[in-house]
Amino acid sequence: MGFLTHPSDSALRRGRADFDQLHEMLSMAYTVAALAYCYLKAPQRAKSFLDSARAAKPNYSDESPLWWLVRAEAETDVNKKLNFLRKATEFDSSFEIAQYRLAQSSERKARIRDEIPMEQVDSLIEEYDKVLRINPGNIGALSAQGYLLWLSGKLEEAQKKFNEGLQSKAIVRQTFVGDLQYGLARVAAENGEINRSFTLFTQALSADPAVAVHSPSSGVQSNYDYIADGILKRYEAFKAKVEERLQAETIRDSSNDFSFIAQST
């Protein structure tokens, strides 16, 4: 009652405001700590810190998109992860990293269910489009779209996406350059542009010597994670087509060494 009858500028009300602000800051600190534990591969520890964040401010998860993003990062079940990420994007539709992780997780689910390359690819492209509507310079989204389009056999559209990524002024890491050039090298090889493919391949290696290498310990989804029959058949078709192109090219110019193509398959 004392709180209700005191004027808004009273010390009591100011103290209550400071108390609420302190609890909000504490909840945020717990959430950030939980995110750090996610990247340290300690999901249970992360979940414990998320519980502490809600204990410090019971309604914190009802108003924090970051809390839901971290909850998704701590989750291994892809369906639960998707649910948590959707909550994060519902709270903040401009939350770029949450939307990007939602697109990645949607792709992961499609891979597990062997829905790539199929009509499912169109809906995955749209998920990455939502990221690009927030930030047109998101290189990861452009690269992912290029790869999905390549898997679908849409070489011209895939090439366009990879080129968009290279033209973006937002590129700050050589790793992104390597991935994009590697994607273009694959498209060029399939189109029979062997010399151009060689140039792009060497440029990709110069930008990132580990390009196309899959590491099970990597925290970032790889193009080679969860490869099911559909993706494997696409690579087999790619290999057969490039070998045919190489044979024709070798007959015309036996002095060239196209062994690099074997590495890109």
C-alpha positions in Angstrom: 0.0 0.0 0.0 2.9 2.3 0.8 4.2 1.7 -2.7 0.8 2.6 -4.3 0.3 5.8 -2.3 3.8 7.2 -2.8 4.3 9.7 -5.7 6.1 8.4 -8.8 9.3 10.2 -8.0 9.6 8.9 -4.4 12.7 7.1 -3.2 10.6 3.9 -2.8 9.6 3.9 -6.4 13.1 4.7 -7.6 14.4 1.9 -5.4 12.0 -0.5 -6.9 13.0 0.6 -10.4 16.6 0.1 -9.6 15.8 -3.4 -8.2 14.0 -4.4 -11.4 16.8 -3.1 -13.5 19.4 -5.0 -11.5 17.4 -8.3 -11.9 17.1 -7.7 -15.6 20.9 -7.2 -15.9 21.5 -10.3 -13.9 19.2 -12.3 -16.1 21.0 -11.1 -19.2 24.4 -11.9 -17.7 23.2 -15.5 -16.9 21.9 -15.8 -20.5 25.2 -14.6 -22.1 27.1 -17.0 -19.8 24.8 -19.8 -21.0 25.6 -18.9 -24.6 29.3 -19.2 -23.8 28.8 -22.7 -22.4 26.9 -23.7 -25.5 30.1 -22.9 -27.6 32.1 -24.7 -25.0 30.0 -27.8 -25.8 28.5 -27.9 -22.3 24.7 -27.8 -23.0 23.6 -29.0 -19.5 25.7 -26.2 -17.9 24.1 -23.7 -20.4 20.6 -24.9 -19.5 21.4 -24.4 -15.8 22.4 -20.8 -16.4 19.2 -20.3 -18.4 17.2 -21.5 -15.4 19.1 -19.0 -13.2 18.2 -16.3 -15.7 14.5 -17.0 -15.2 15.0 -17.4 -11.5 16.5 -13.9 -11.3 13.5 -12.5 -13.3 10.7 -15.0 -13.7 9.2 -13.4 -16.8 12.6 -12.8 -18.5 12.1 -15.6 -21.1 8.7 -14.0 -22.0 10.4 -10.9 -23.2 13.9 -11.9 -24.3 14.5 -13.3 -27.8 18.2 -13.8 -26.8 17.0 -16.3 -24.1 15.2 -18.4 -26.7 18.1 -18.3 -29.1 20.5 -19.6 -26.4 17.9 -22.2 -25.4 17.9 -23.4 -29.0 21.7 -23.5 -29.1 21.7 -25.7 -26.0 19.2 -28.1 -27.6 20.2 -31.2 -29.6 16.8 -32.3 -30.8 16.2 -30.5 -34.1 12.4 -30.2 -33.7 12.8 -28.6 -30.3 15.6 -26.4 -31.6 13.3 -25.2 -34.4 10.5 -24.4 -31.9 12.8 -22.3 -29.7 14.2 -20.4 -32.7 10.7 -19.6 -34.0 9.9 -18.1 -30.6 13.1 -16.0 -30.8 12.1 -14.7 -34.2 8.5 -14.1 -33.1 9.8 -11.8 -30.3 12.0 -10.0 -32.7 11.5 -10.4 -36.4 14.8 -8.4 -37.1 16.9 -10.8 -35.0 19.3 -11.8 -37.8 21.3 -14.5 -36.1 18.1 -16.2 -34.8 16.6 -16.2 -38.3 19.9 -17.5 -39.8 20.0 -20.3 -37.2 16.4 -21.1 -38.0 17.2 -21.4 -41.7 20.2 -23.6 -40.9 18.2 -25.9 -38.6 15.4 -26.2 -41.1 18.0 -27.3 -43.7 19.4 -29.8 -41.2 16.0 -31.3 -40.6 15.5 -31.6 -44.4 18.9 -33.3 -44.7 18.1 -35.8 -42.0 14.8 -36.6 -43.6 16.5 -37.0 -47.0 14.4 -34.2 -48.6 17.3 -32.6 -50.5 17.4 -32.1 -53.4 13.6 -32.0 -53.8 10.8 -29.5 -53.8 11.7 -29.0 -50.2 14.6 -26.8 -51.4 12.3 -24.0 -52.3 11.1 -23.6 -48.8 14.6 -23.6 -47.5 15.6 -20.9 -50.0 12.8 -18.8 -48.6 14.0 -19.3 -45.0 17.4 -17.9 -46.1 15.6 -15.1 -48.0 14.1 -14.0 -44.6 17.7 -13.6 -43.4 18.6 -11.5 -46.5 15.6 -9.3 -46.0 17.1 -8.4 -42.6 20.7 -8.1 -44.0 21.2 -8.3 -47.8 24.9 -8.8 -47.1 24.6 -12.0 -45.1 27.3 -14.1 -46.9 26.4 -17.3 -45.0 22.8 -17.1 -46.3 23.9 -16.4 -49.9 26.4 -19.2 -49.8 23.8 -21.7 -48.4 21.3 -20.7 -51.1 23.9 -21.2 -53.8 24.8 -24.6 -52.5 21.1 -25.7 -52.2 20.4 -24.4 -55.8 23.5 -26.4 -57.0 22.1 -29.5 -55.3 18.9 -29.0 -57.2 20.8 -28.7 -60.5 20.0 -25.0 -61.0 23.5 -24.1 -62.0 22.7 -20.6 -63.3 20.8 -19.6 -60.2 23.5 -21.1 -58.0 26.2 -19.1 -59.8 24.2 -15.9 -59.4 24.0 -16.5 -55.6 27.7 -17.2 -55.2 28.6 -14.1 -57.3 26.2 -12.0 -55.1 28.2 -13.1 -52.1 31.5 -12.2 -53.7 30.2 -8.8 -54.7 29.0 -8.0 -51.2 31.0 -5.4 -49.3 30.2 -7.1 -46.1 32.8 -9.9 -46.5 35.2 -9.7 -43.6 36.5 -13.3 -43.5 38.6 -15.1 -46.1 36.8 -18.3 -45.2 33.6 -16.9 -46.8 35.5 -15.9 -50.0 36.9 -19.5 -50.2 33.5 -21.1 -49.8 31.9 -18.9 -52.5 34.8 -19.4 -55.0 34.7 -23.1 -54.3 31.0 -23.2 -55.1 31.7 -21.3 -58.4 34.5 -23.7 -59.2 32.0 -26.6 -58.9 29.5 -24.9 -61.2 32.2 -24.1 -63.8 33.4 -27.7 -63.8 29.9 -29.0 -64.4 29.4 -26.5 -67.2 32.6 -27.7 -68.9 34.6 -24.5 -68.1 37.6 -26.5 -66.9 40.2 -23.7 -67.0 37.9 -21.3 -65.2 37.1 -24.0 -62.7 40.9 -24.5 -62.1 41.4 -20.7 -61.5 38.5 -20.5 -59.1 39.6 -23.6 -57.2 43.1 -22.3 -56.7 41.7 -18.9 -55.6 39.5 -20.7 -53.1 42.5 -22.5 -51.7 44.4 -19.3 -51.4 41.6 -17.7 -49.5 41.0 -20.7 -47.2 43.4 -23.7 -47.4 40.8 -25.7 -45.5 38.0 -25.1 -48.0 35.6 -28.0 -48.4 37.2 -29.9 -45.5 34.7 -31.4 -43.1 35.5 -31.4 -39.4 33.2 -33.3 -37.1 34.2 -31.0 -34.3 33.2 -27.8 -36.1 30.4 -25.9 -34.6 29.2 -24.6 -38.0 27.0 -26.7 -40.2 29.0 -28.1 -43.0 27.8 -28.9 -46.6 28.8 -32.5 -45.8 26.8 -33.0 -42.6 23.8 -35.4 -42.7 24.4 -36.5 -46.3 21.6 -38.9 -47.2 20.8 -40.7 -50.5 19.5 -37.7 -52.3 22.6 -35.6 -51.8 24.9 -38.5 -52.4 23.2 -39.2 -55.8 23.6 -35.6 -56.8 27.4 -35.8 -56.1 27.6 -39.1 -58.1 25.8 -37.4 -61.0 28.2 -34.4 -60.7 31.2 -36.7 -60.6 30.1 -38.6 -63.7 29.4 -35.4 -65.7 32.7 -33.7 -64.8 34.6 -36.9 -65.7 32.9 -36.8 -69.1 33.8 -33.2 -69.5 37.4 -33.9 -68.4 37.8 -36.7 -70.9 36.7 -34.5 -73.7 39.0 -31.7 -72.6 42.0 -34.0 -72.1 41.6 -35.4 -75.6 41.7 -31.8 -77.0 44.6 -30.7 -74.8 46.7 -33.5 -73.3 49.2 -31.1 -71.8 46.8 -29.9 -69.0 46.6 -31.4 -65.6 43.1 -31.4 -64.3 43.7 -33.6 -61.2 42.3 -30.7 -59.1 38.8 -31.7 -60.2 39.1 -34.9 -58.3 39.5 -32.9 -55.1 36.3 -30.9 -55.8 34.2 -34.0 -56.0 
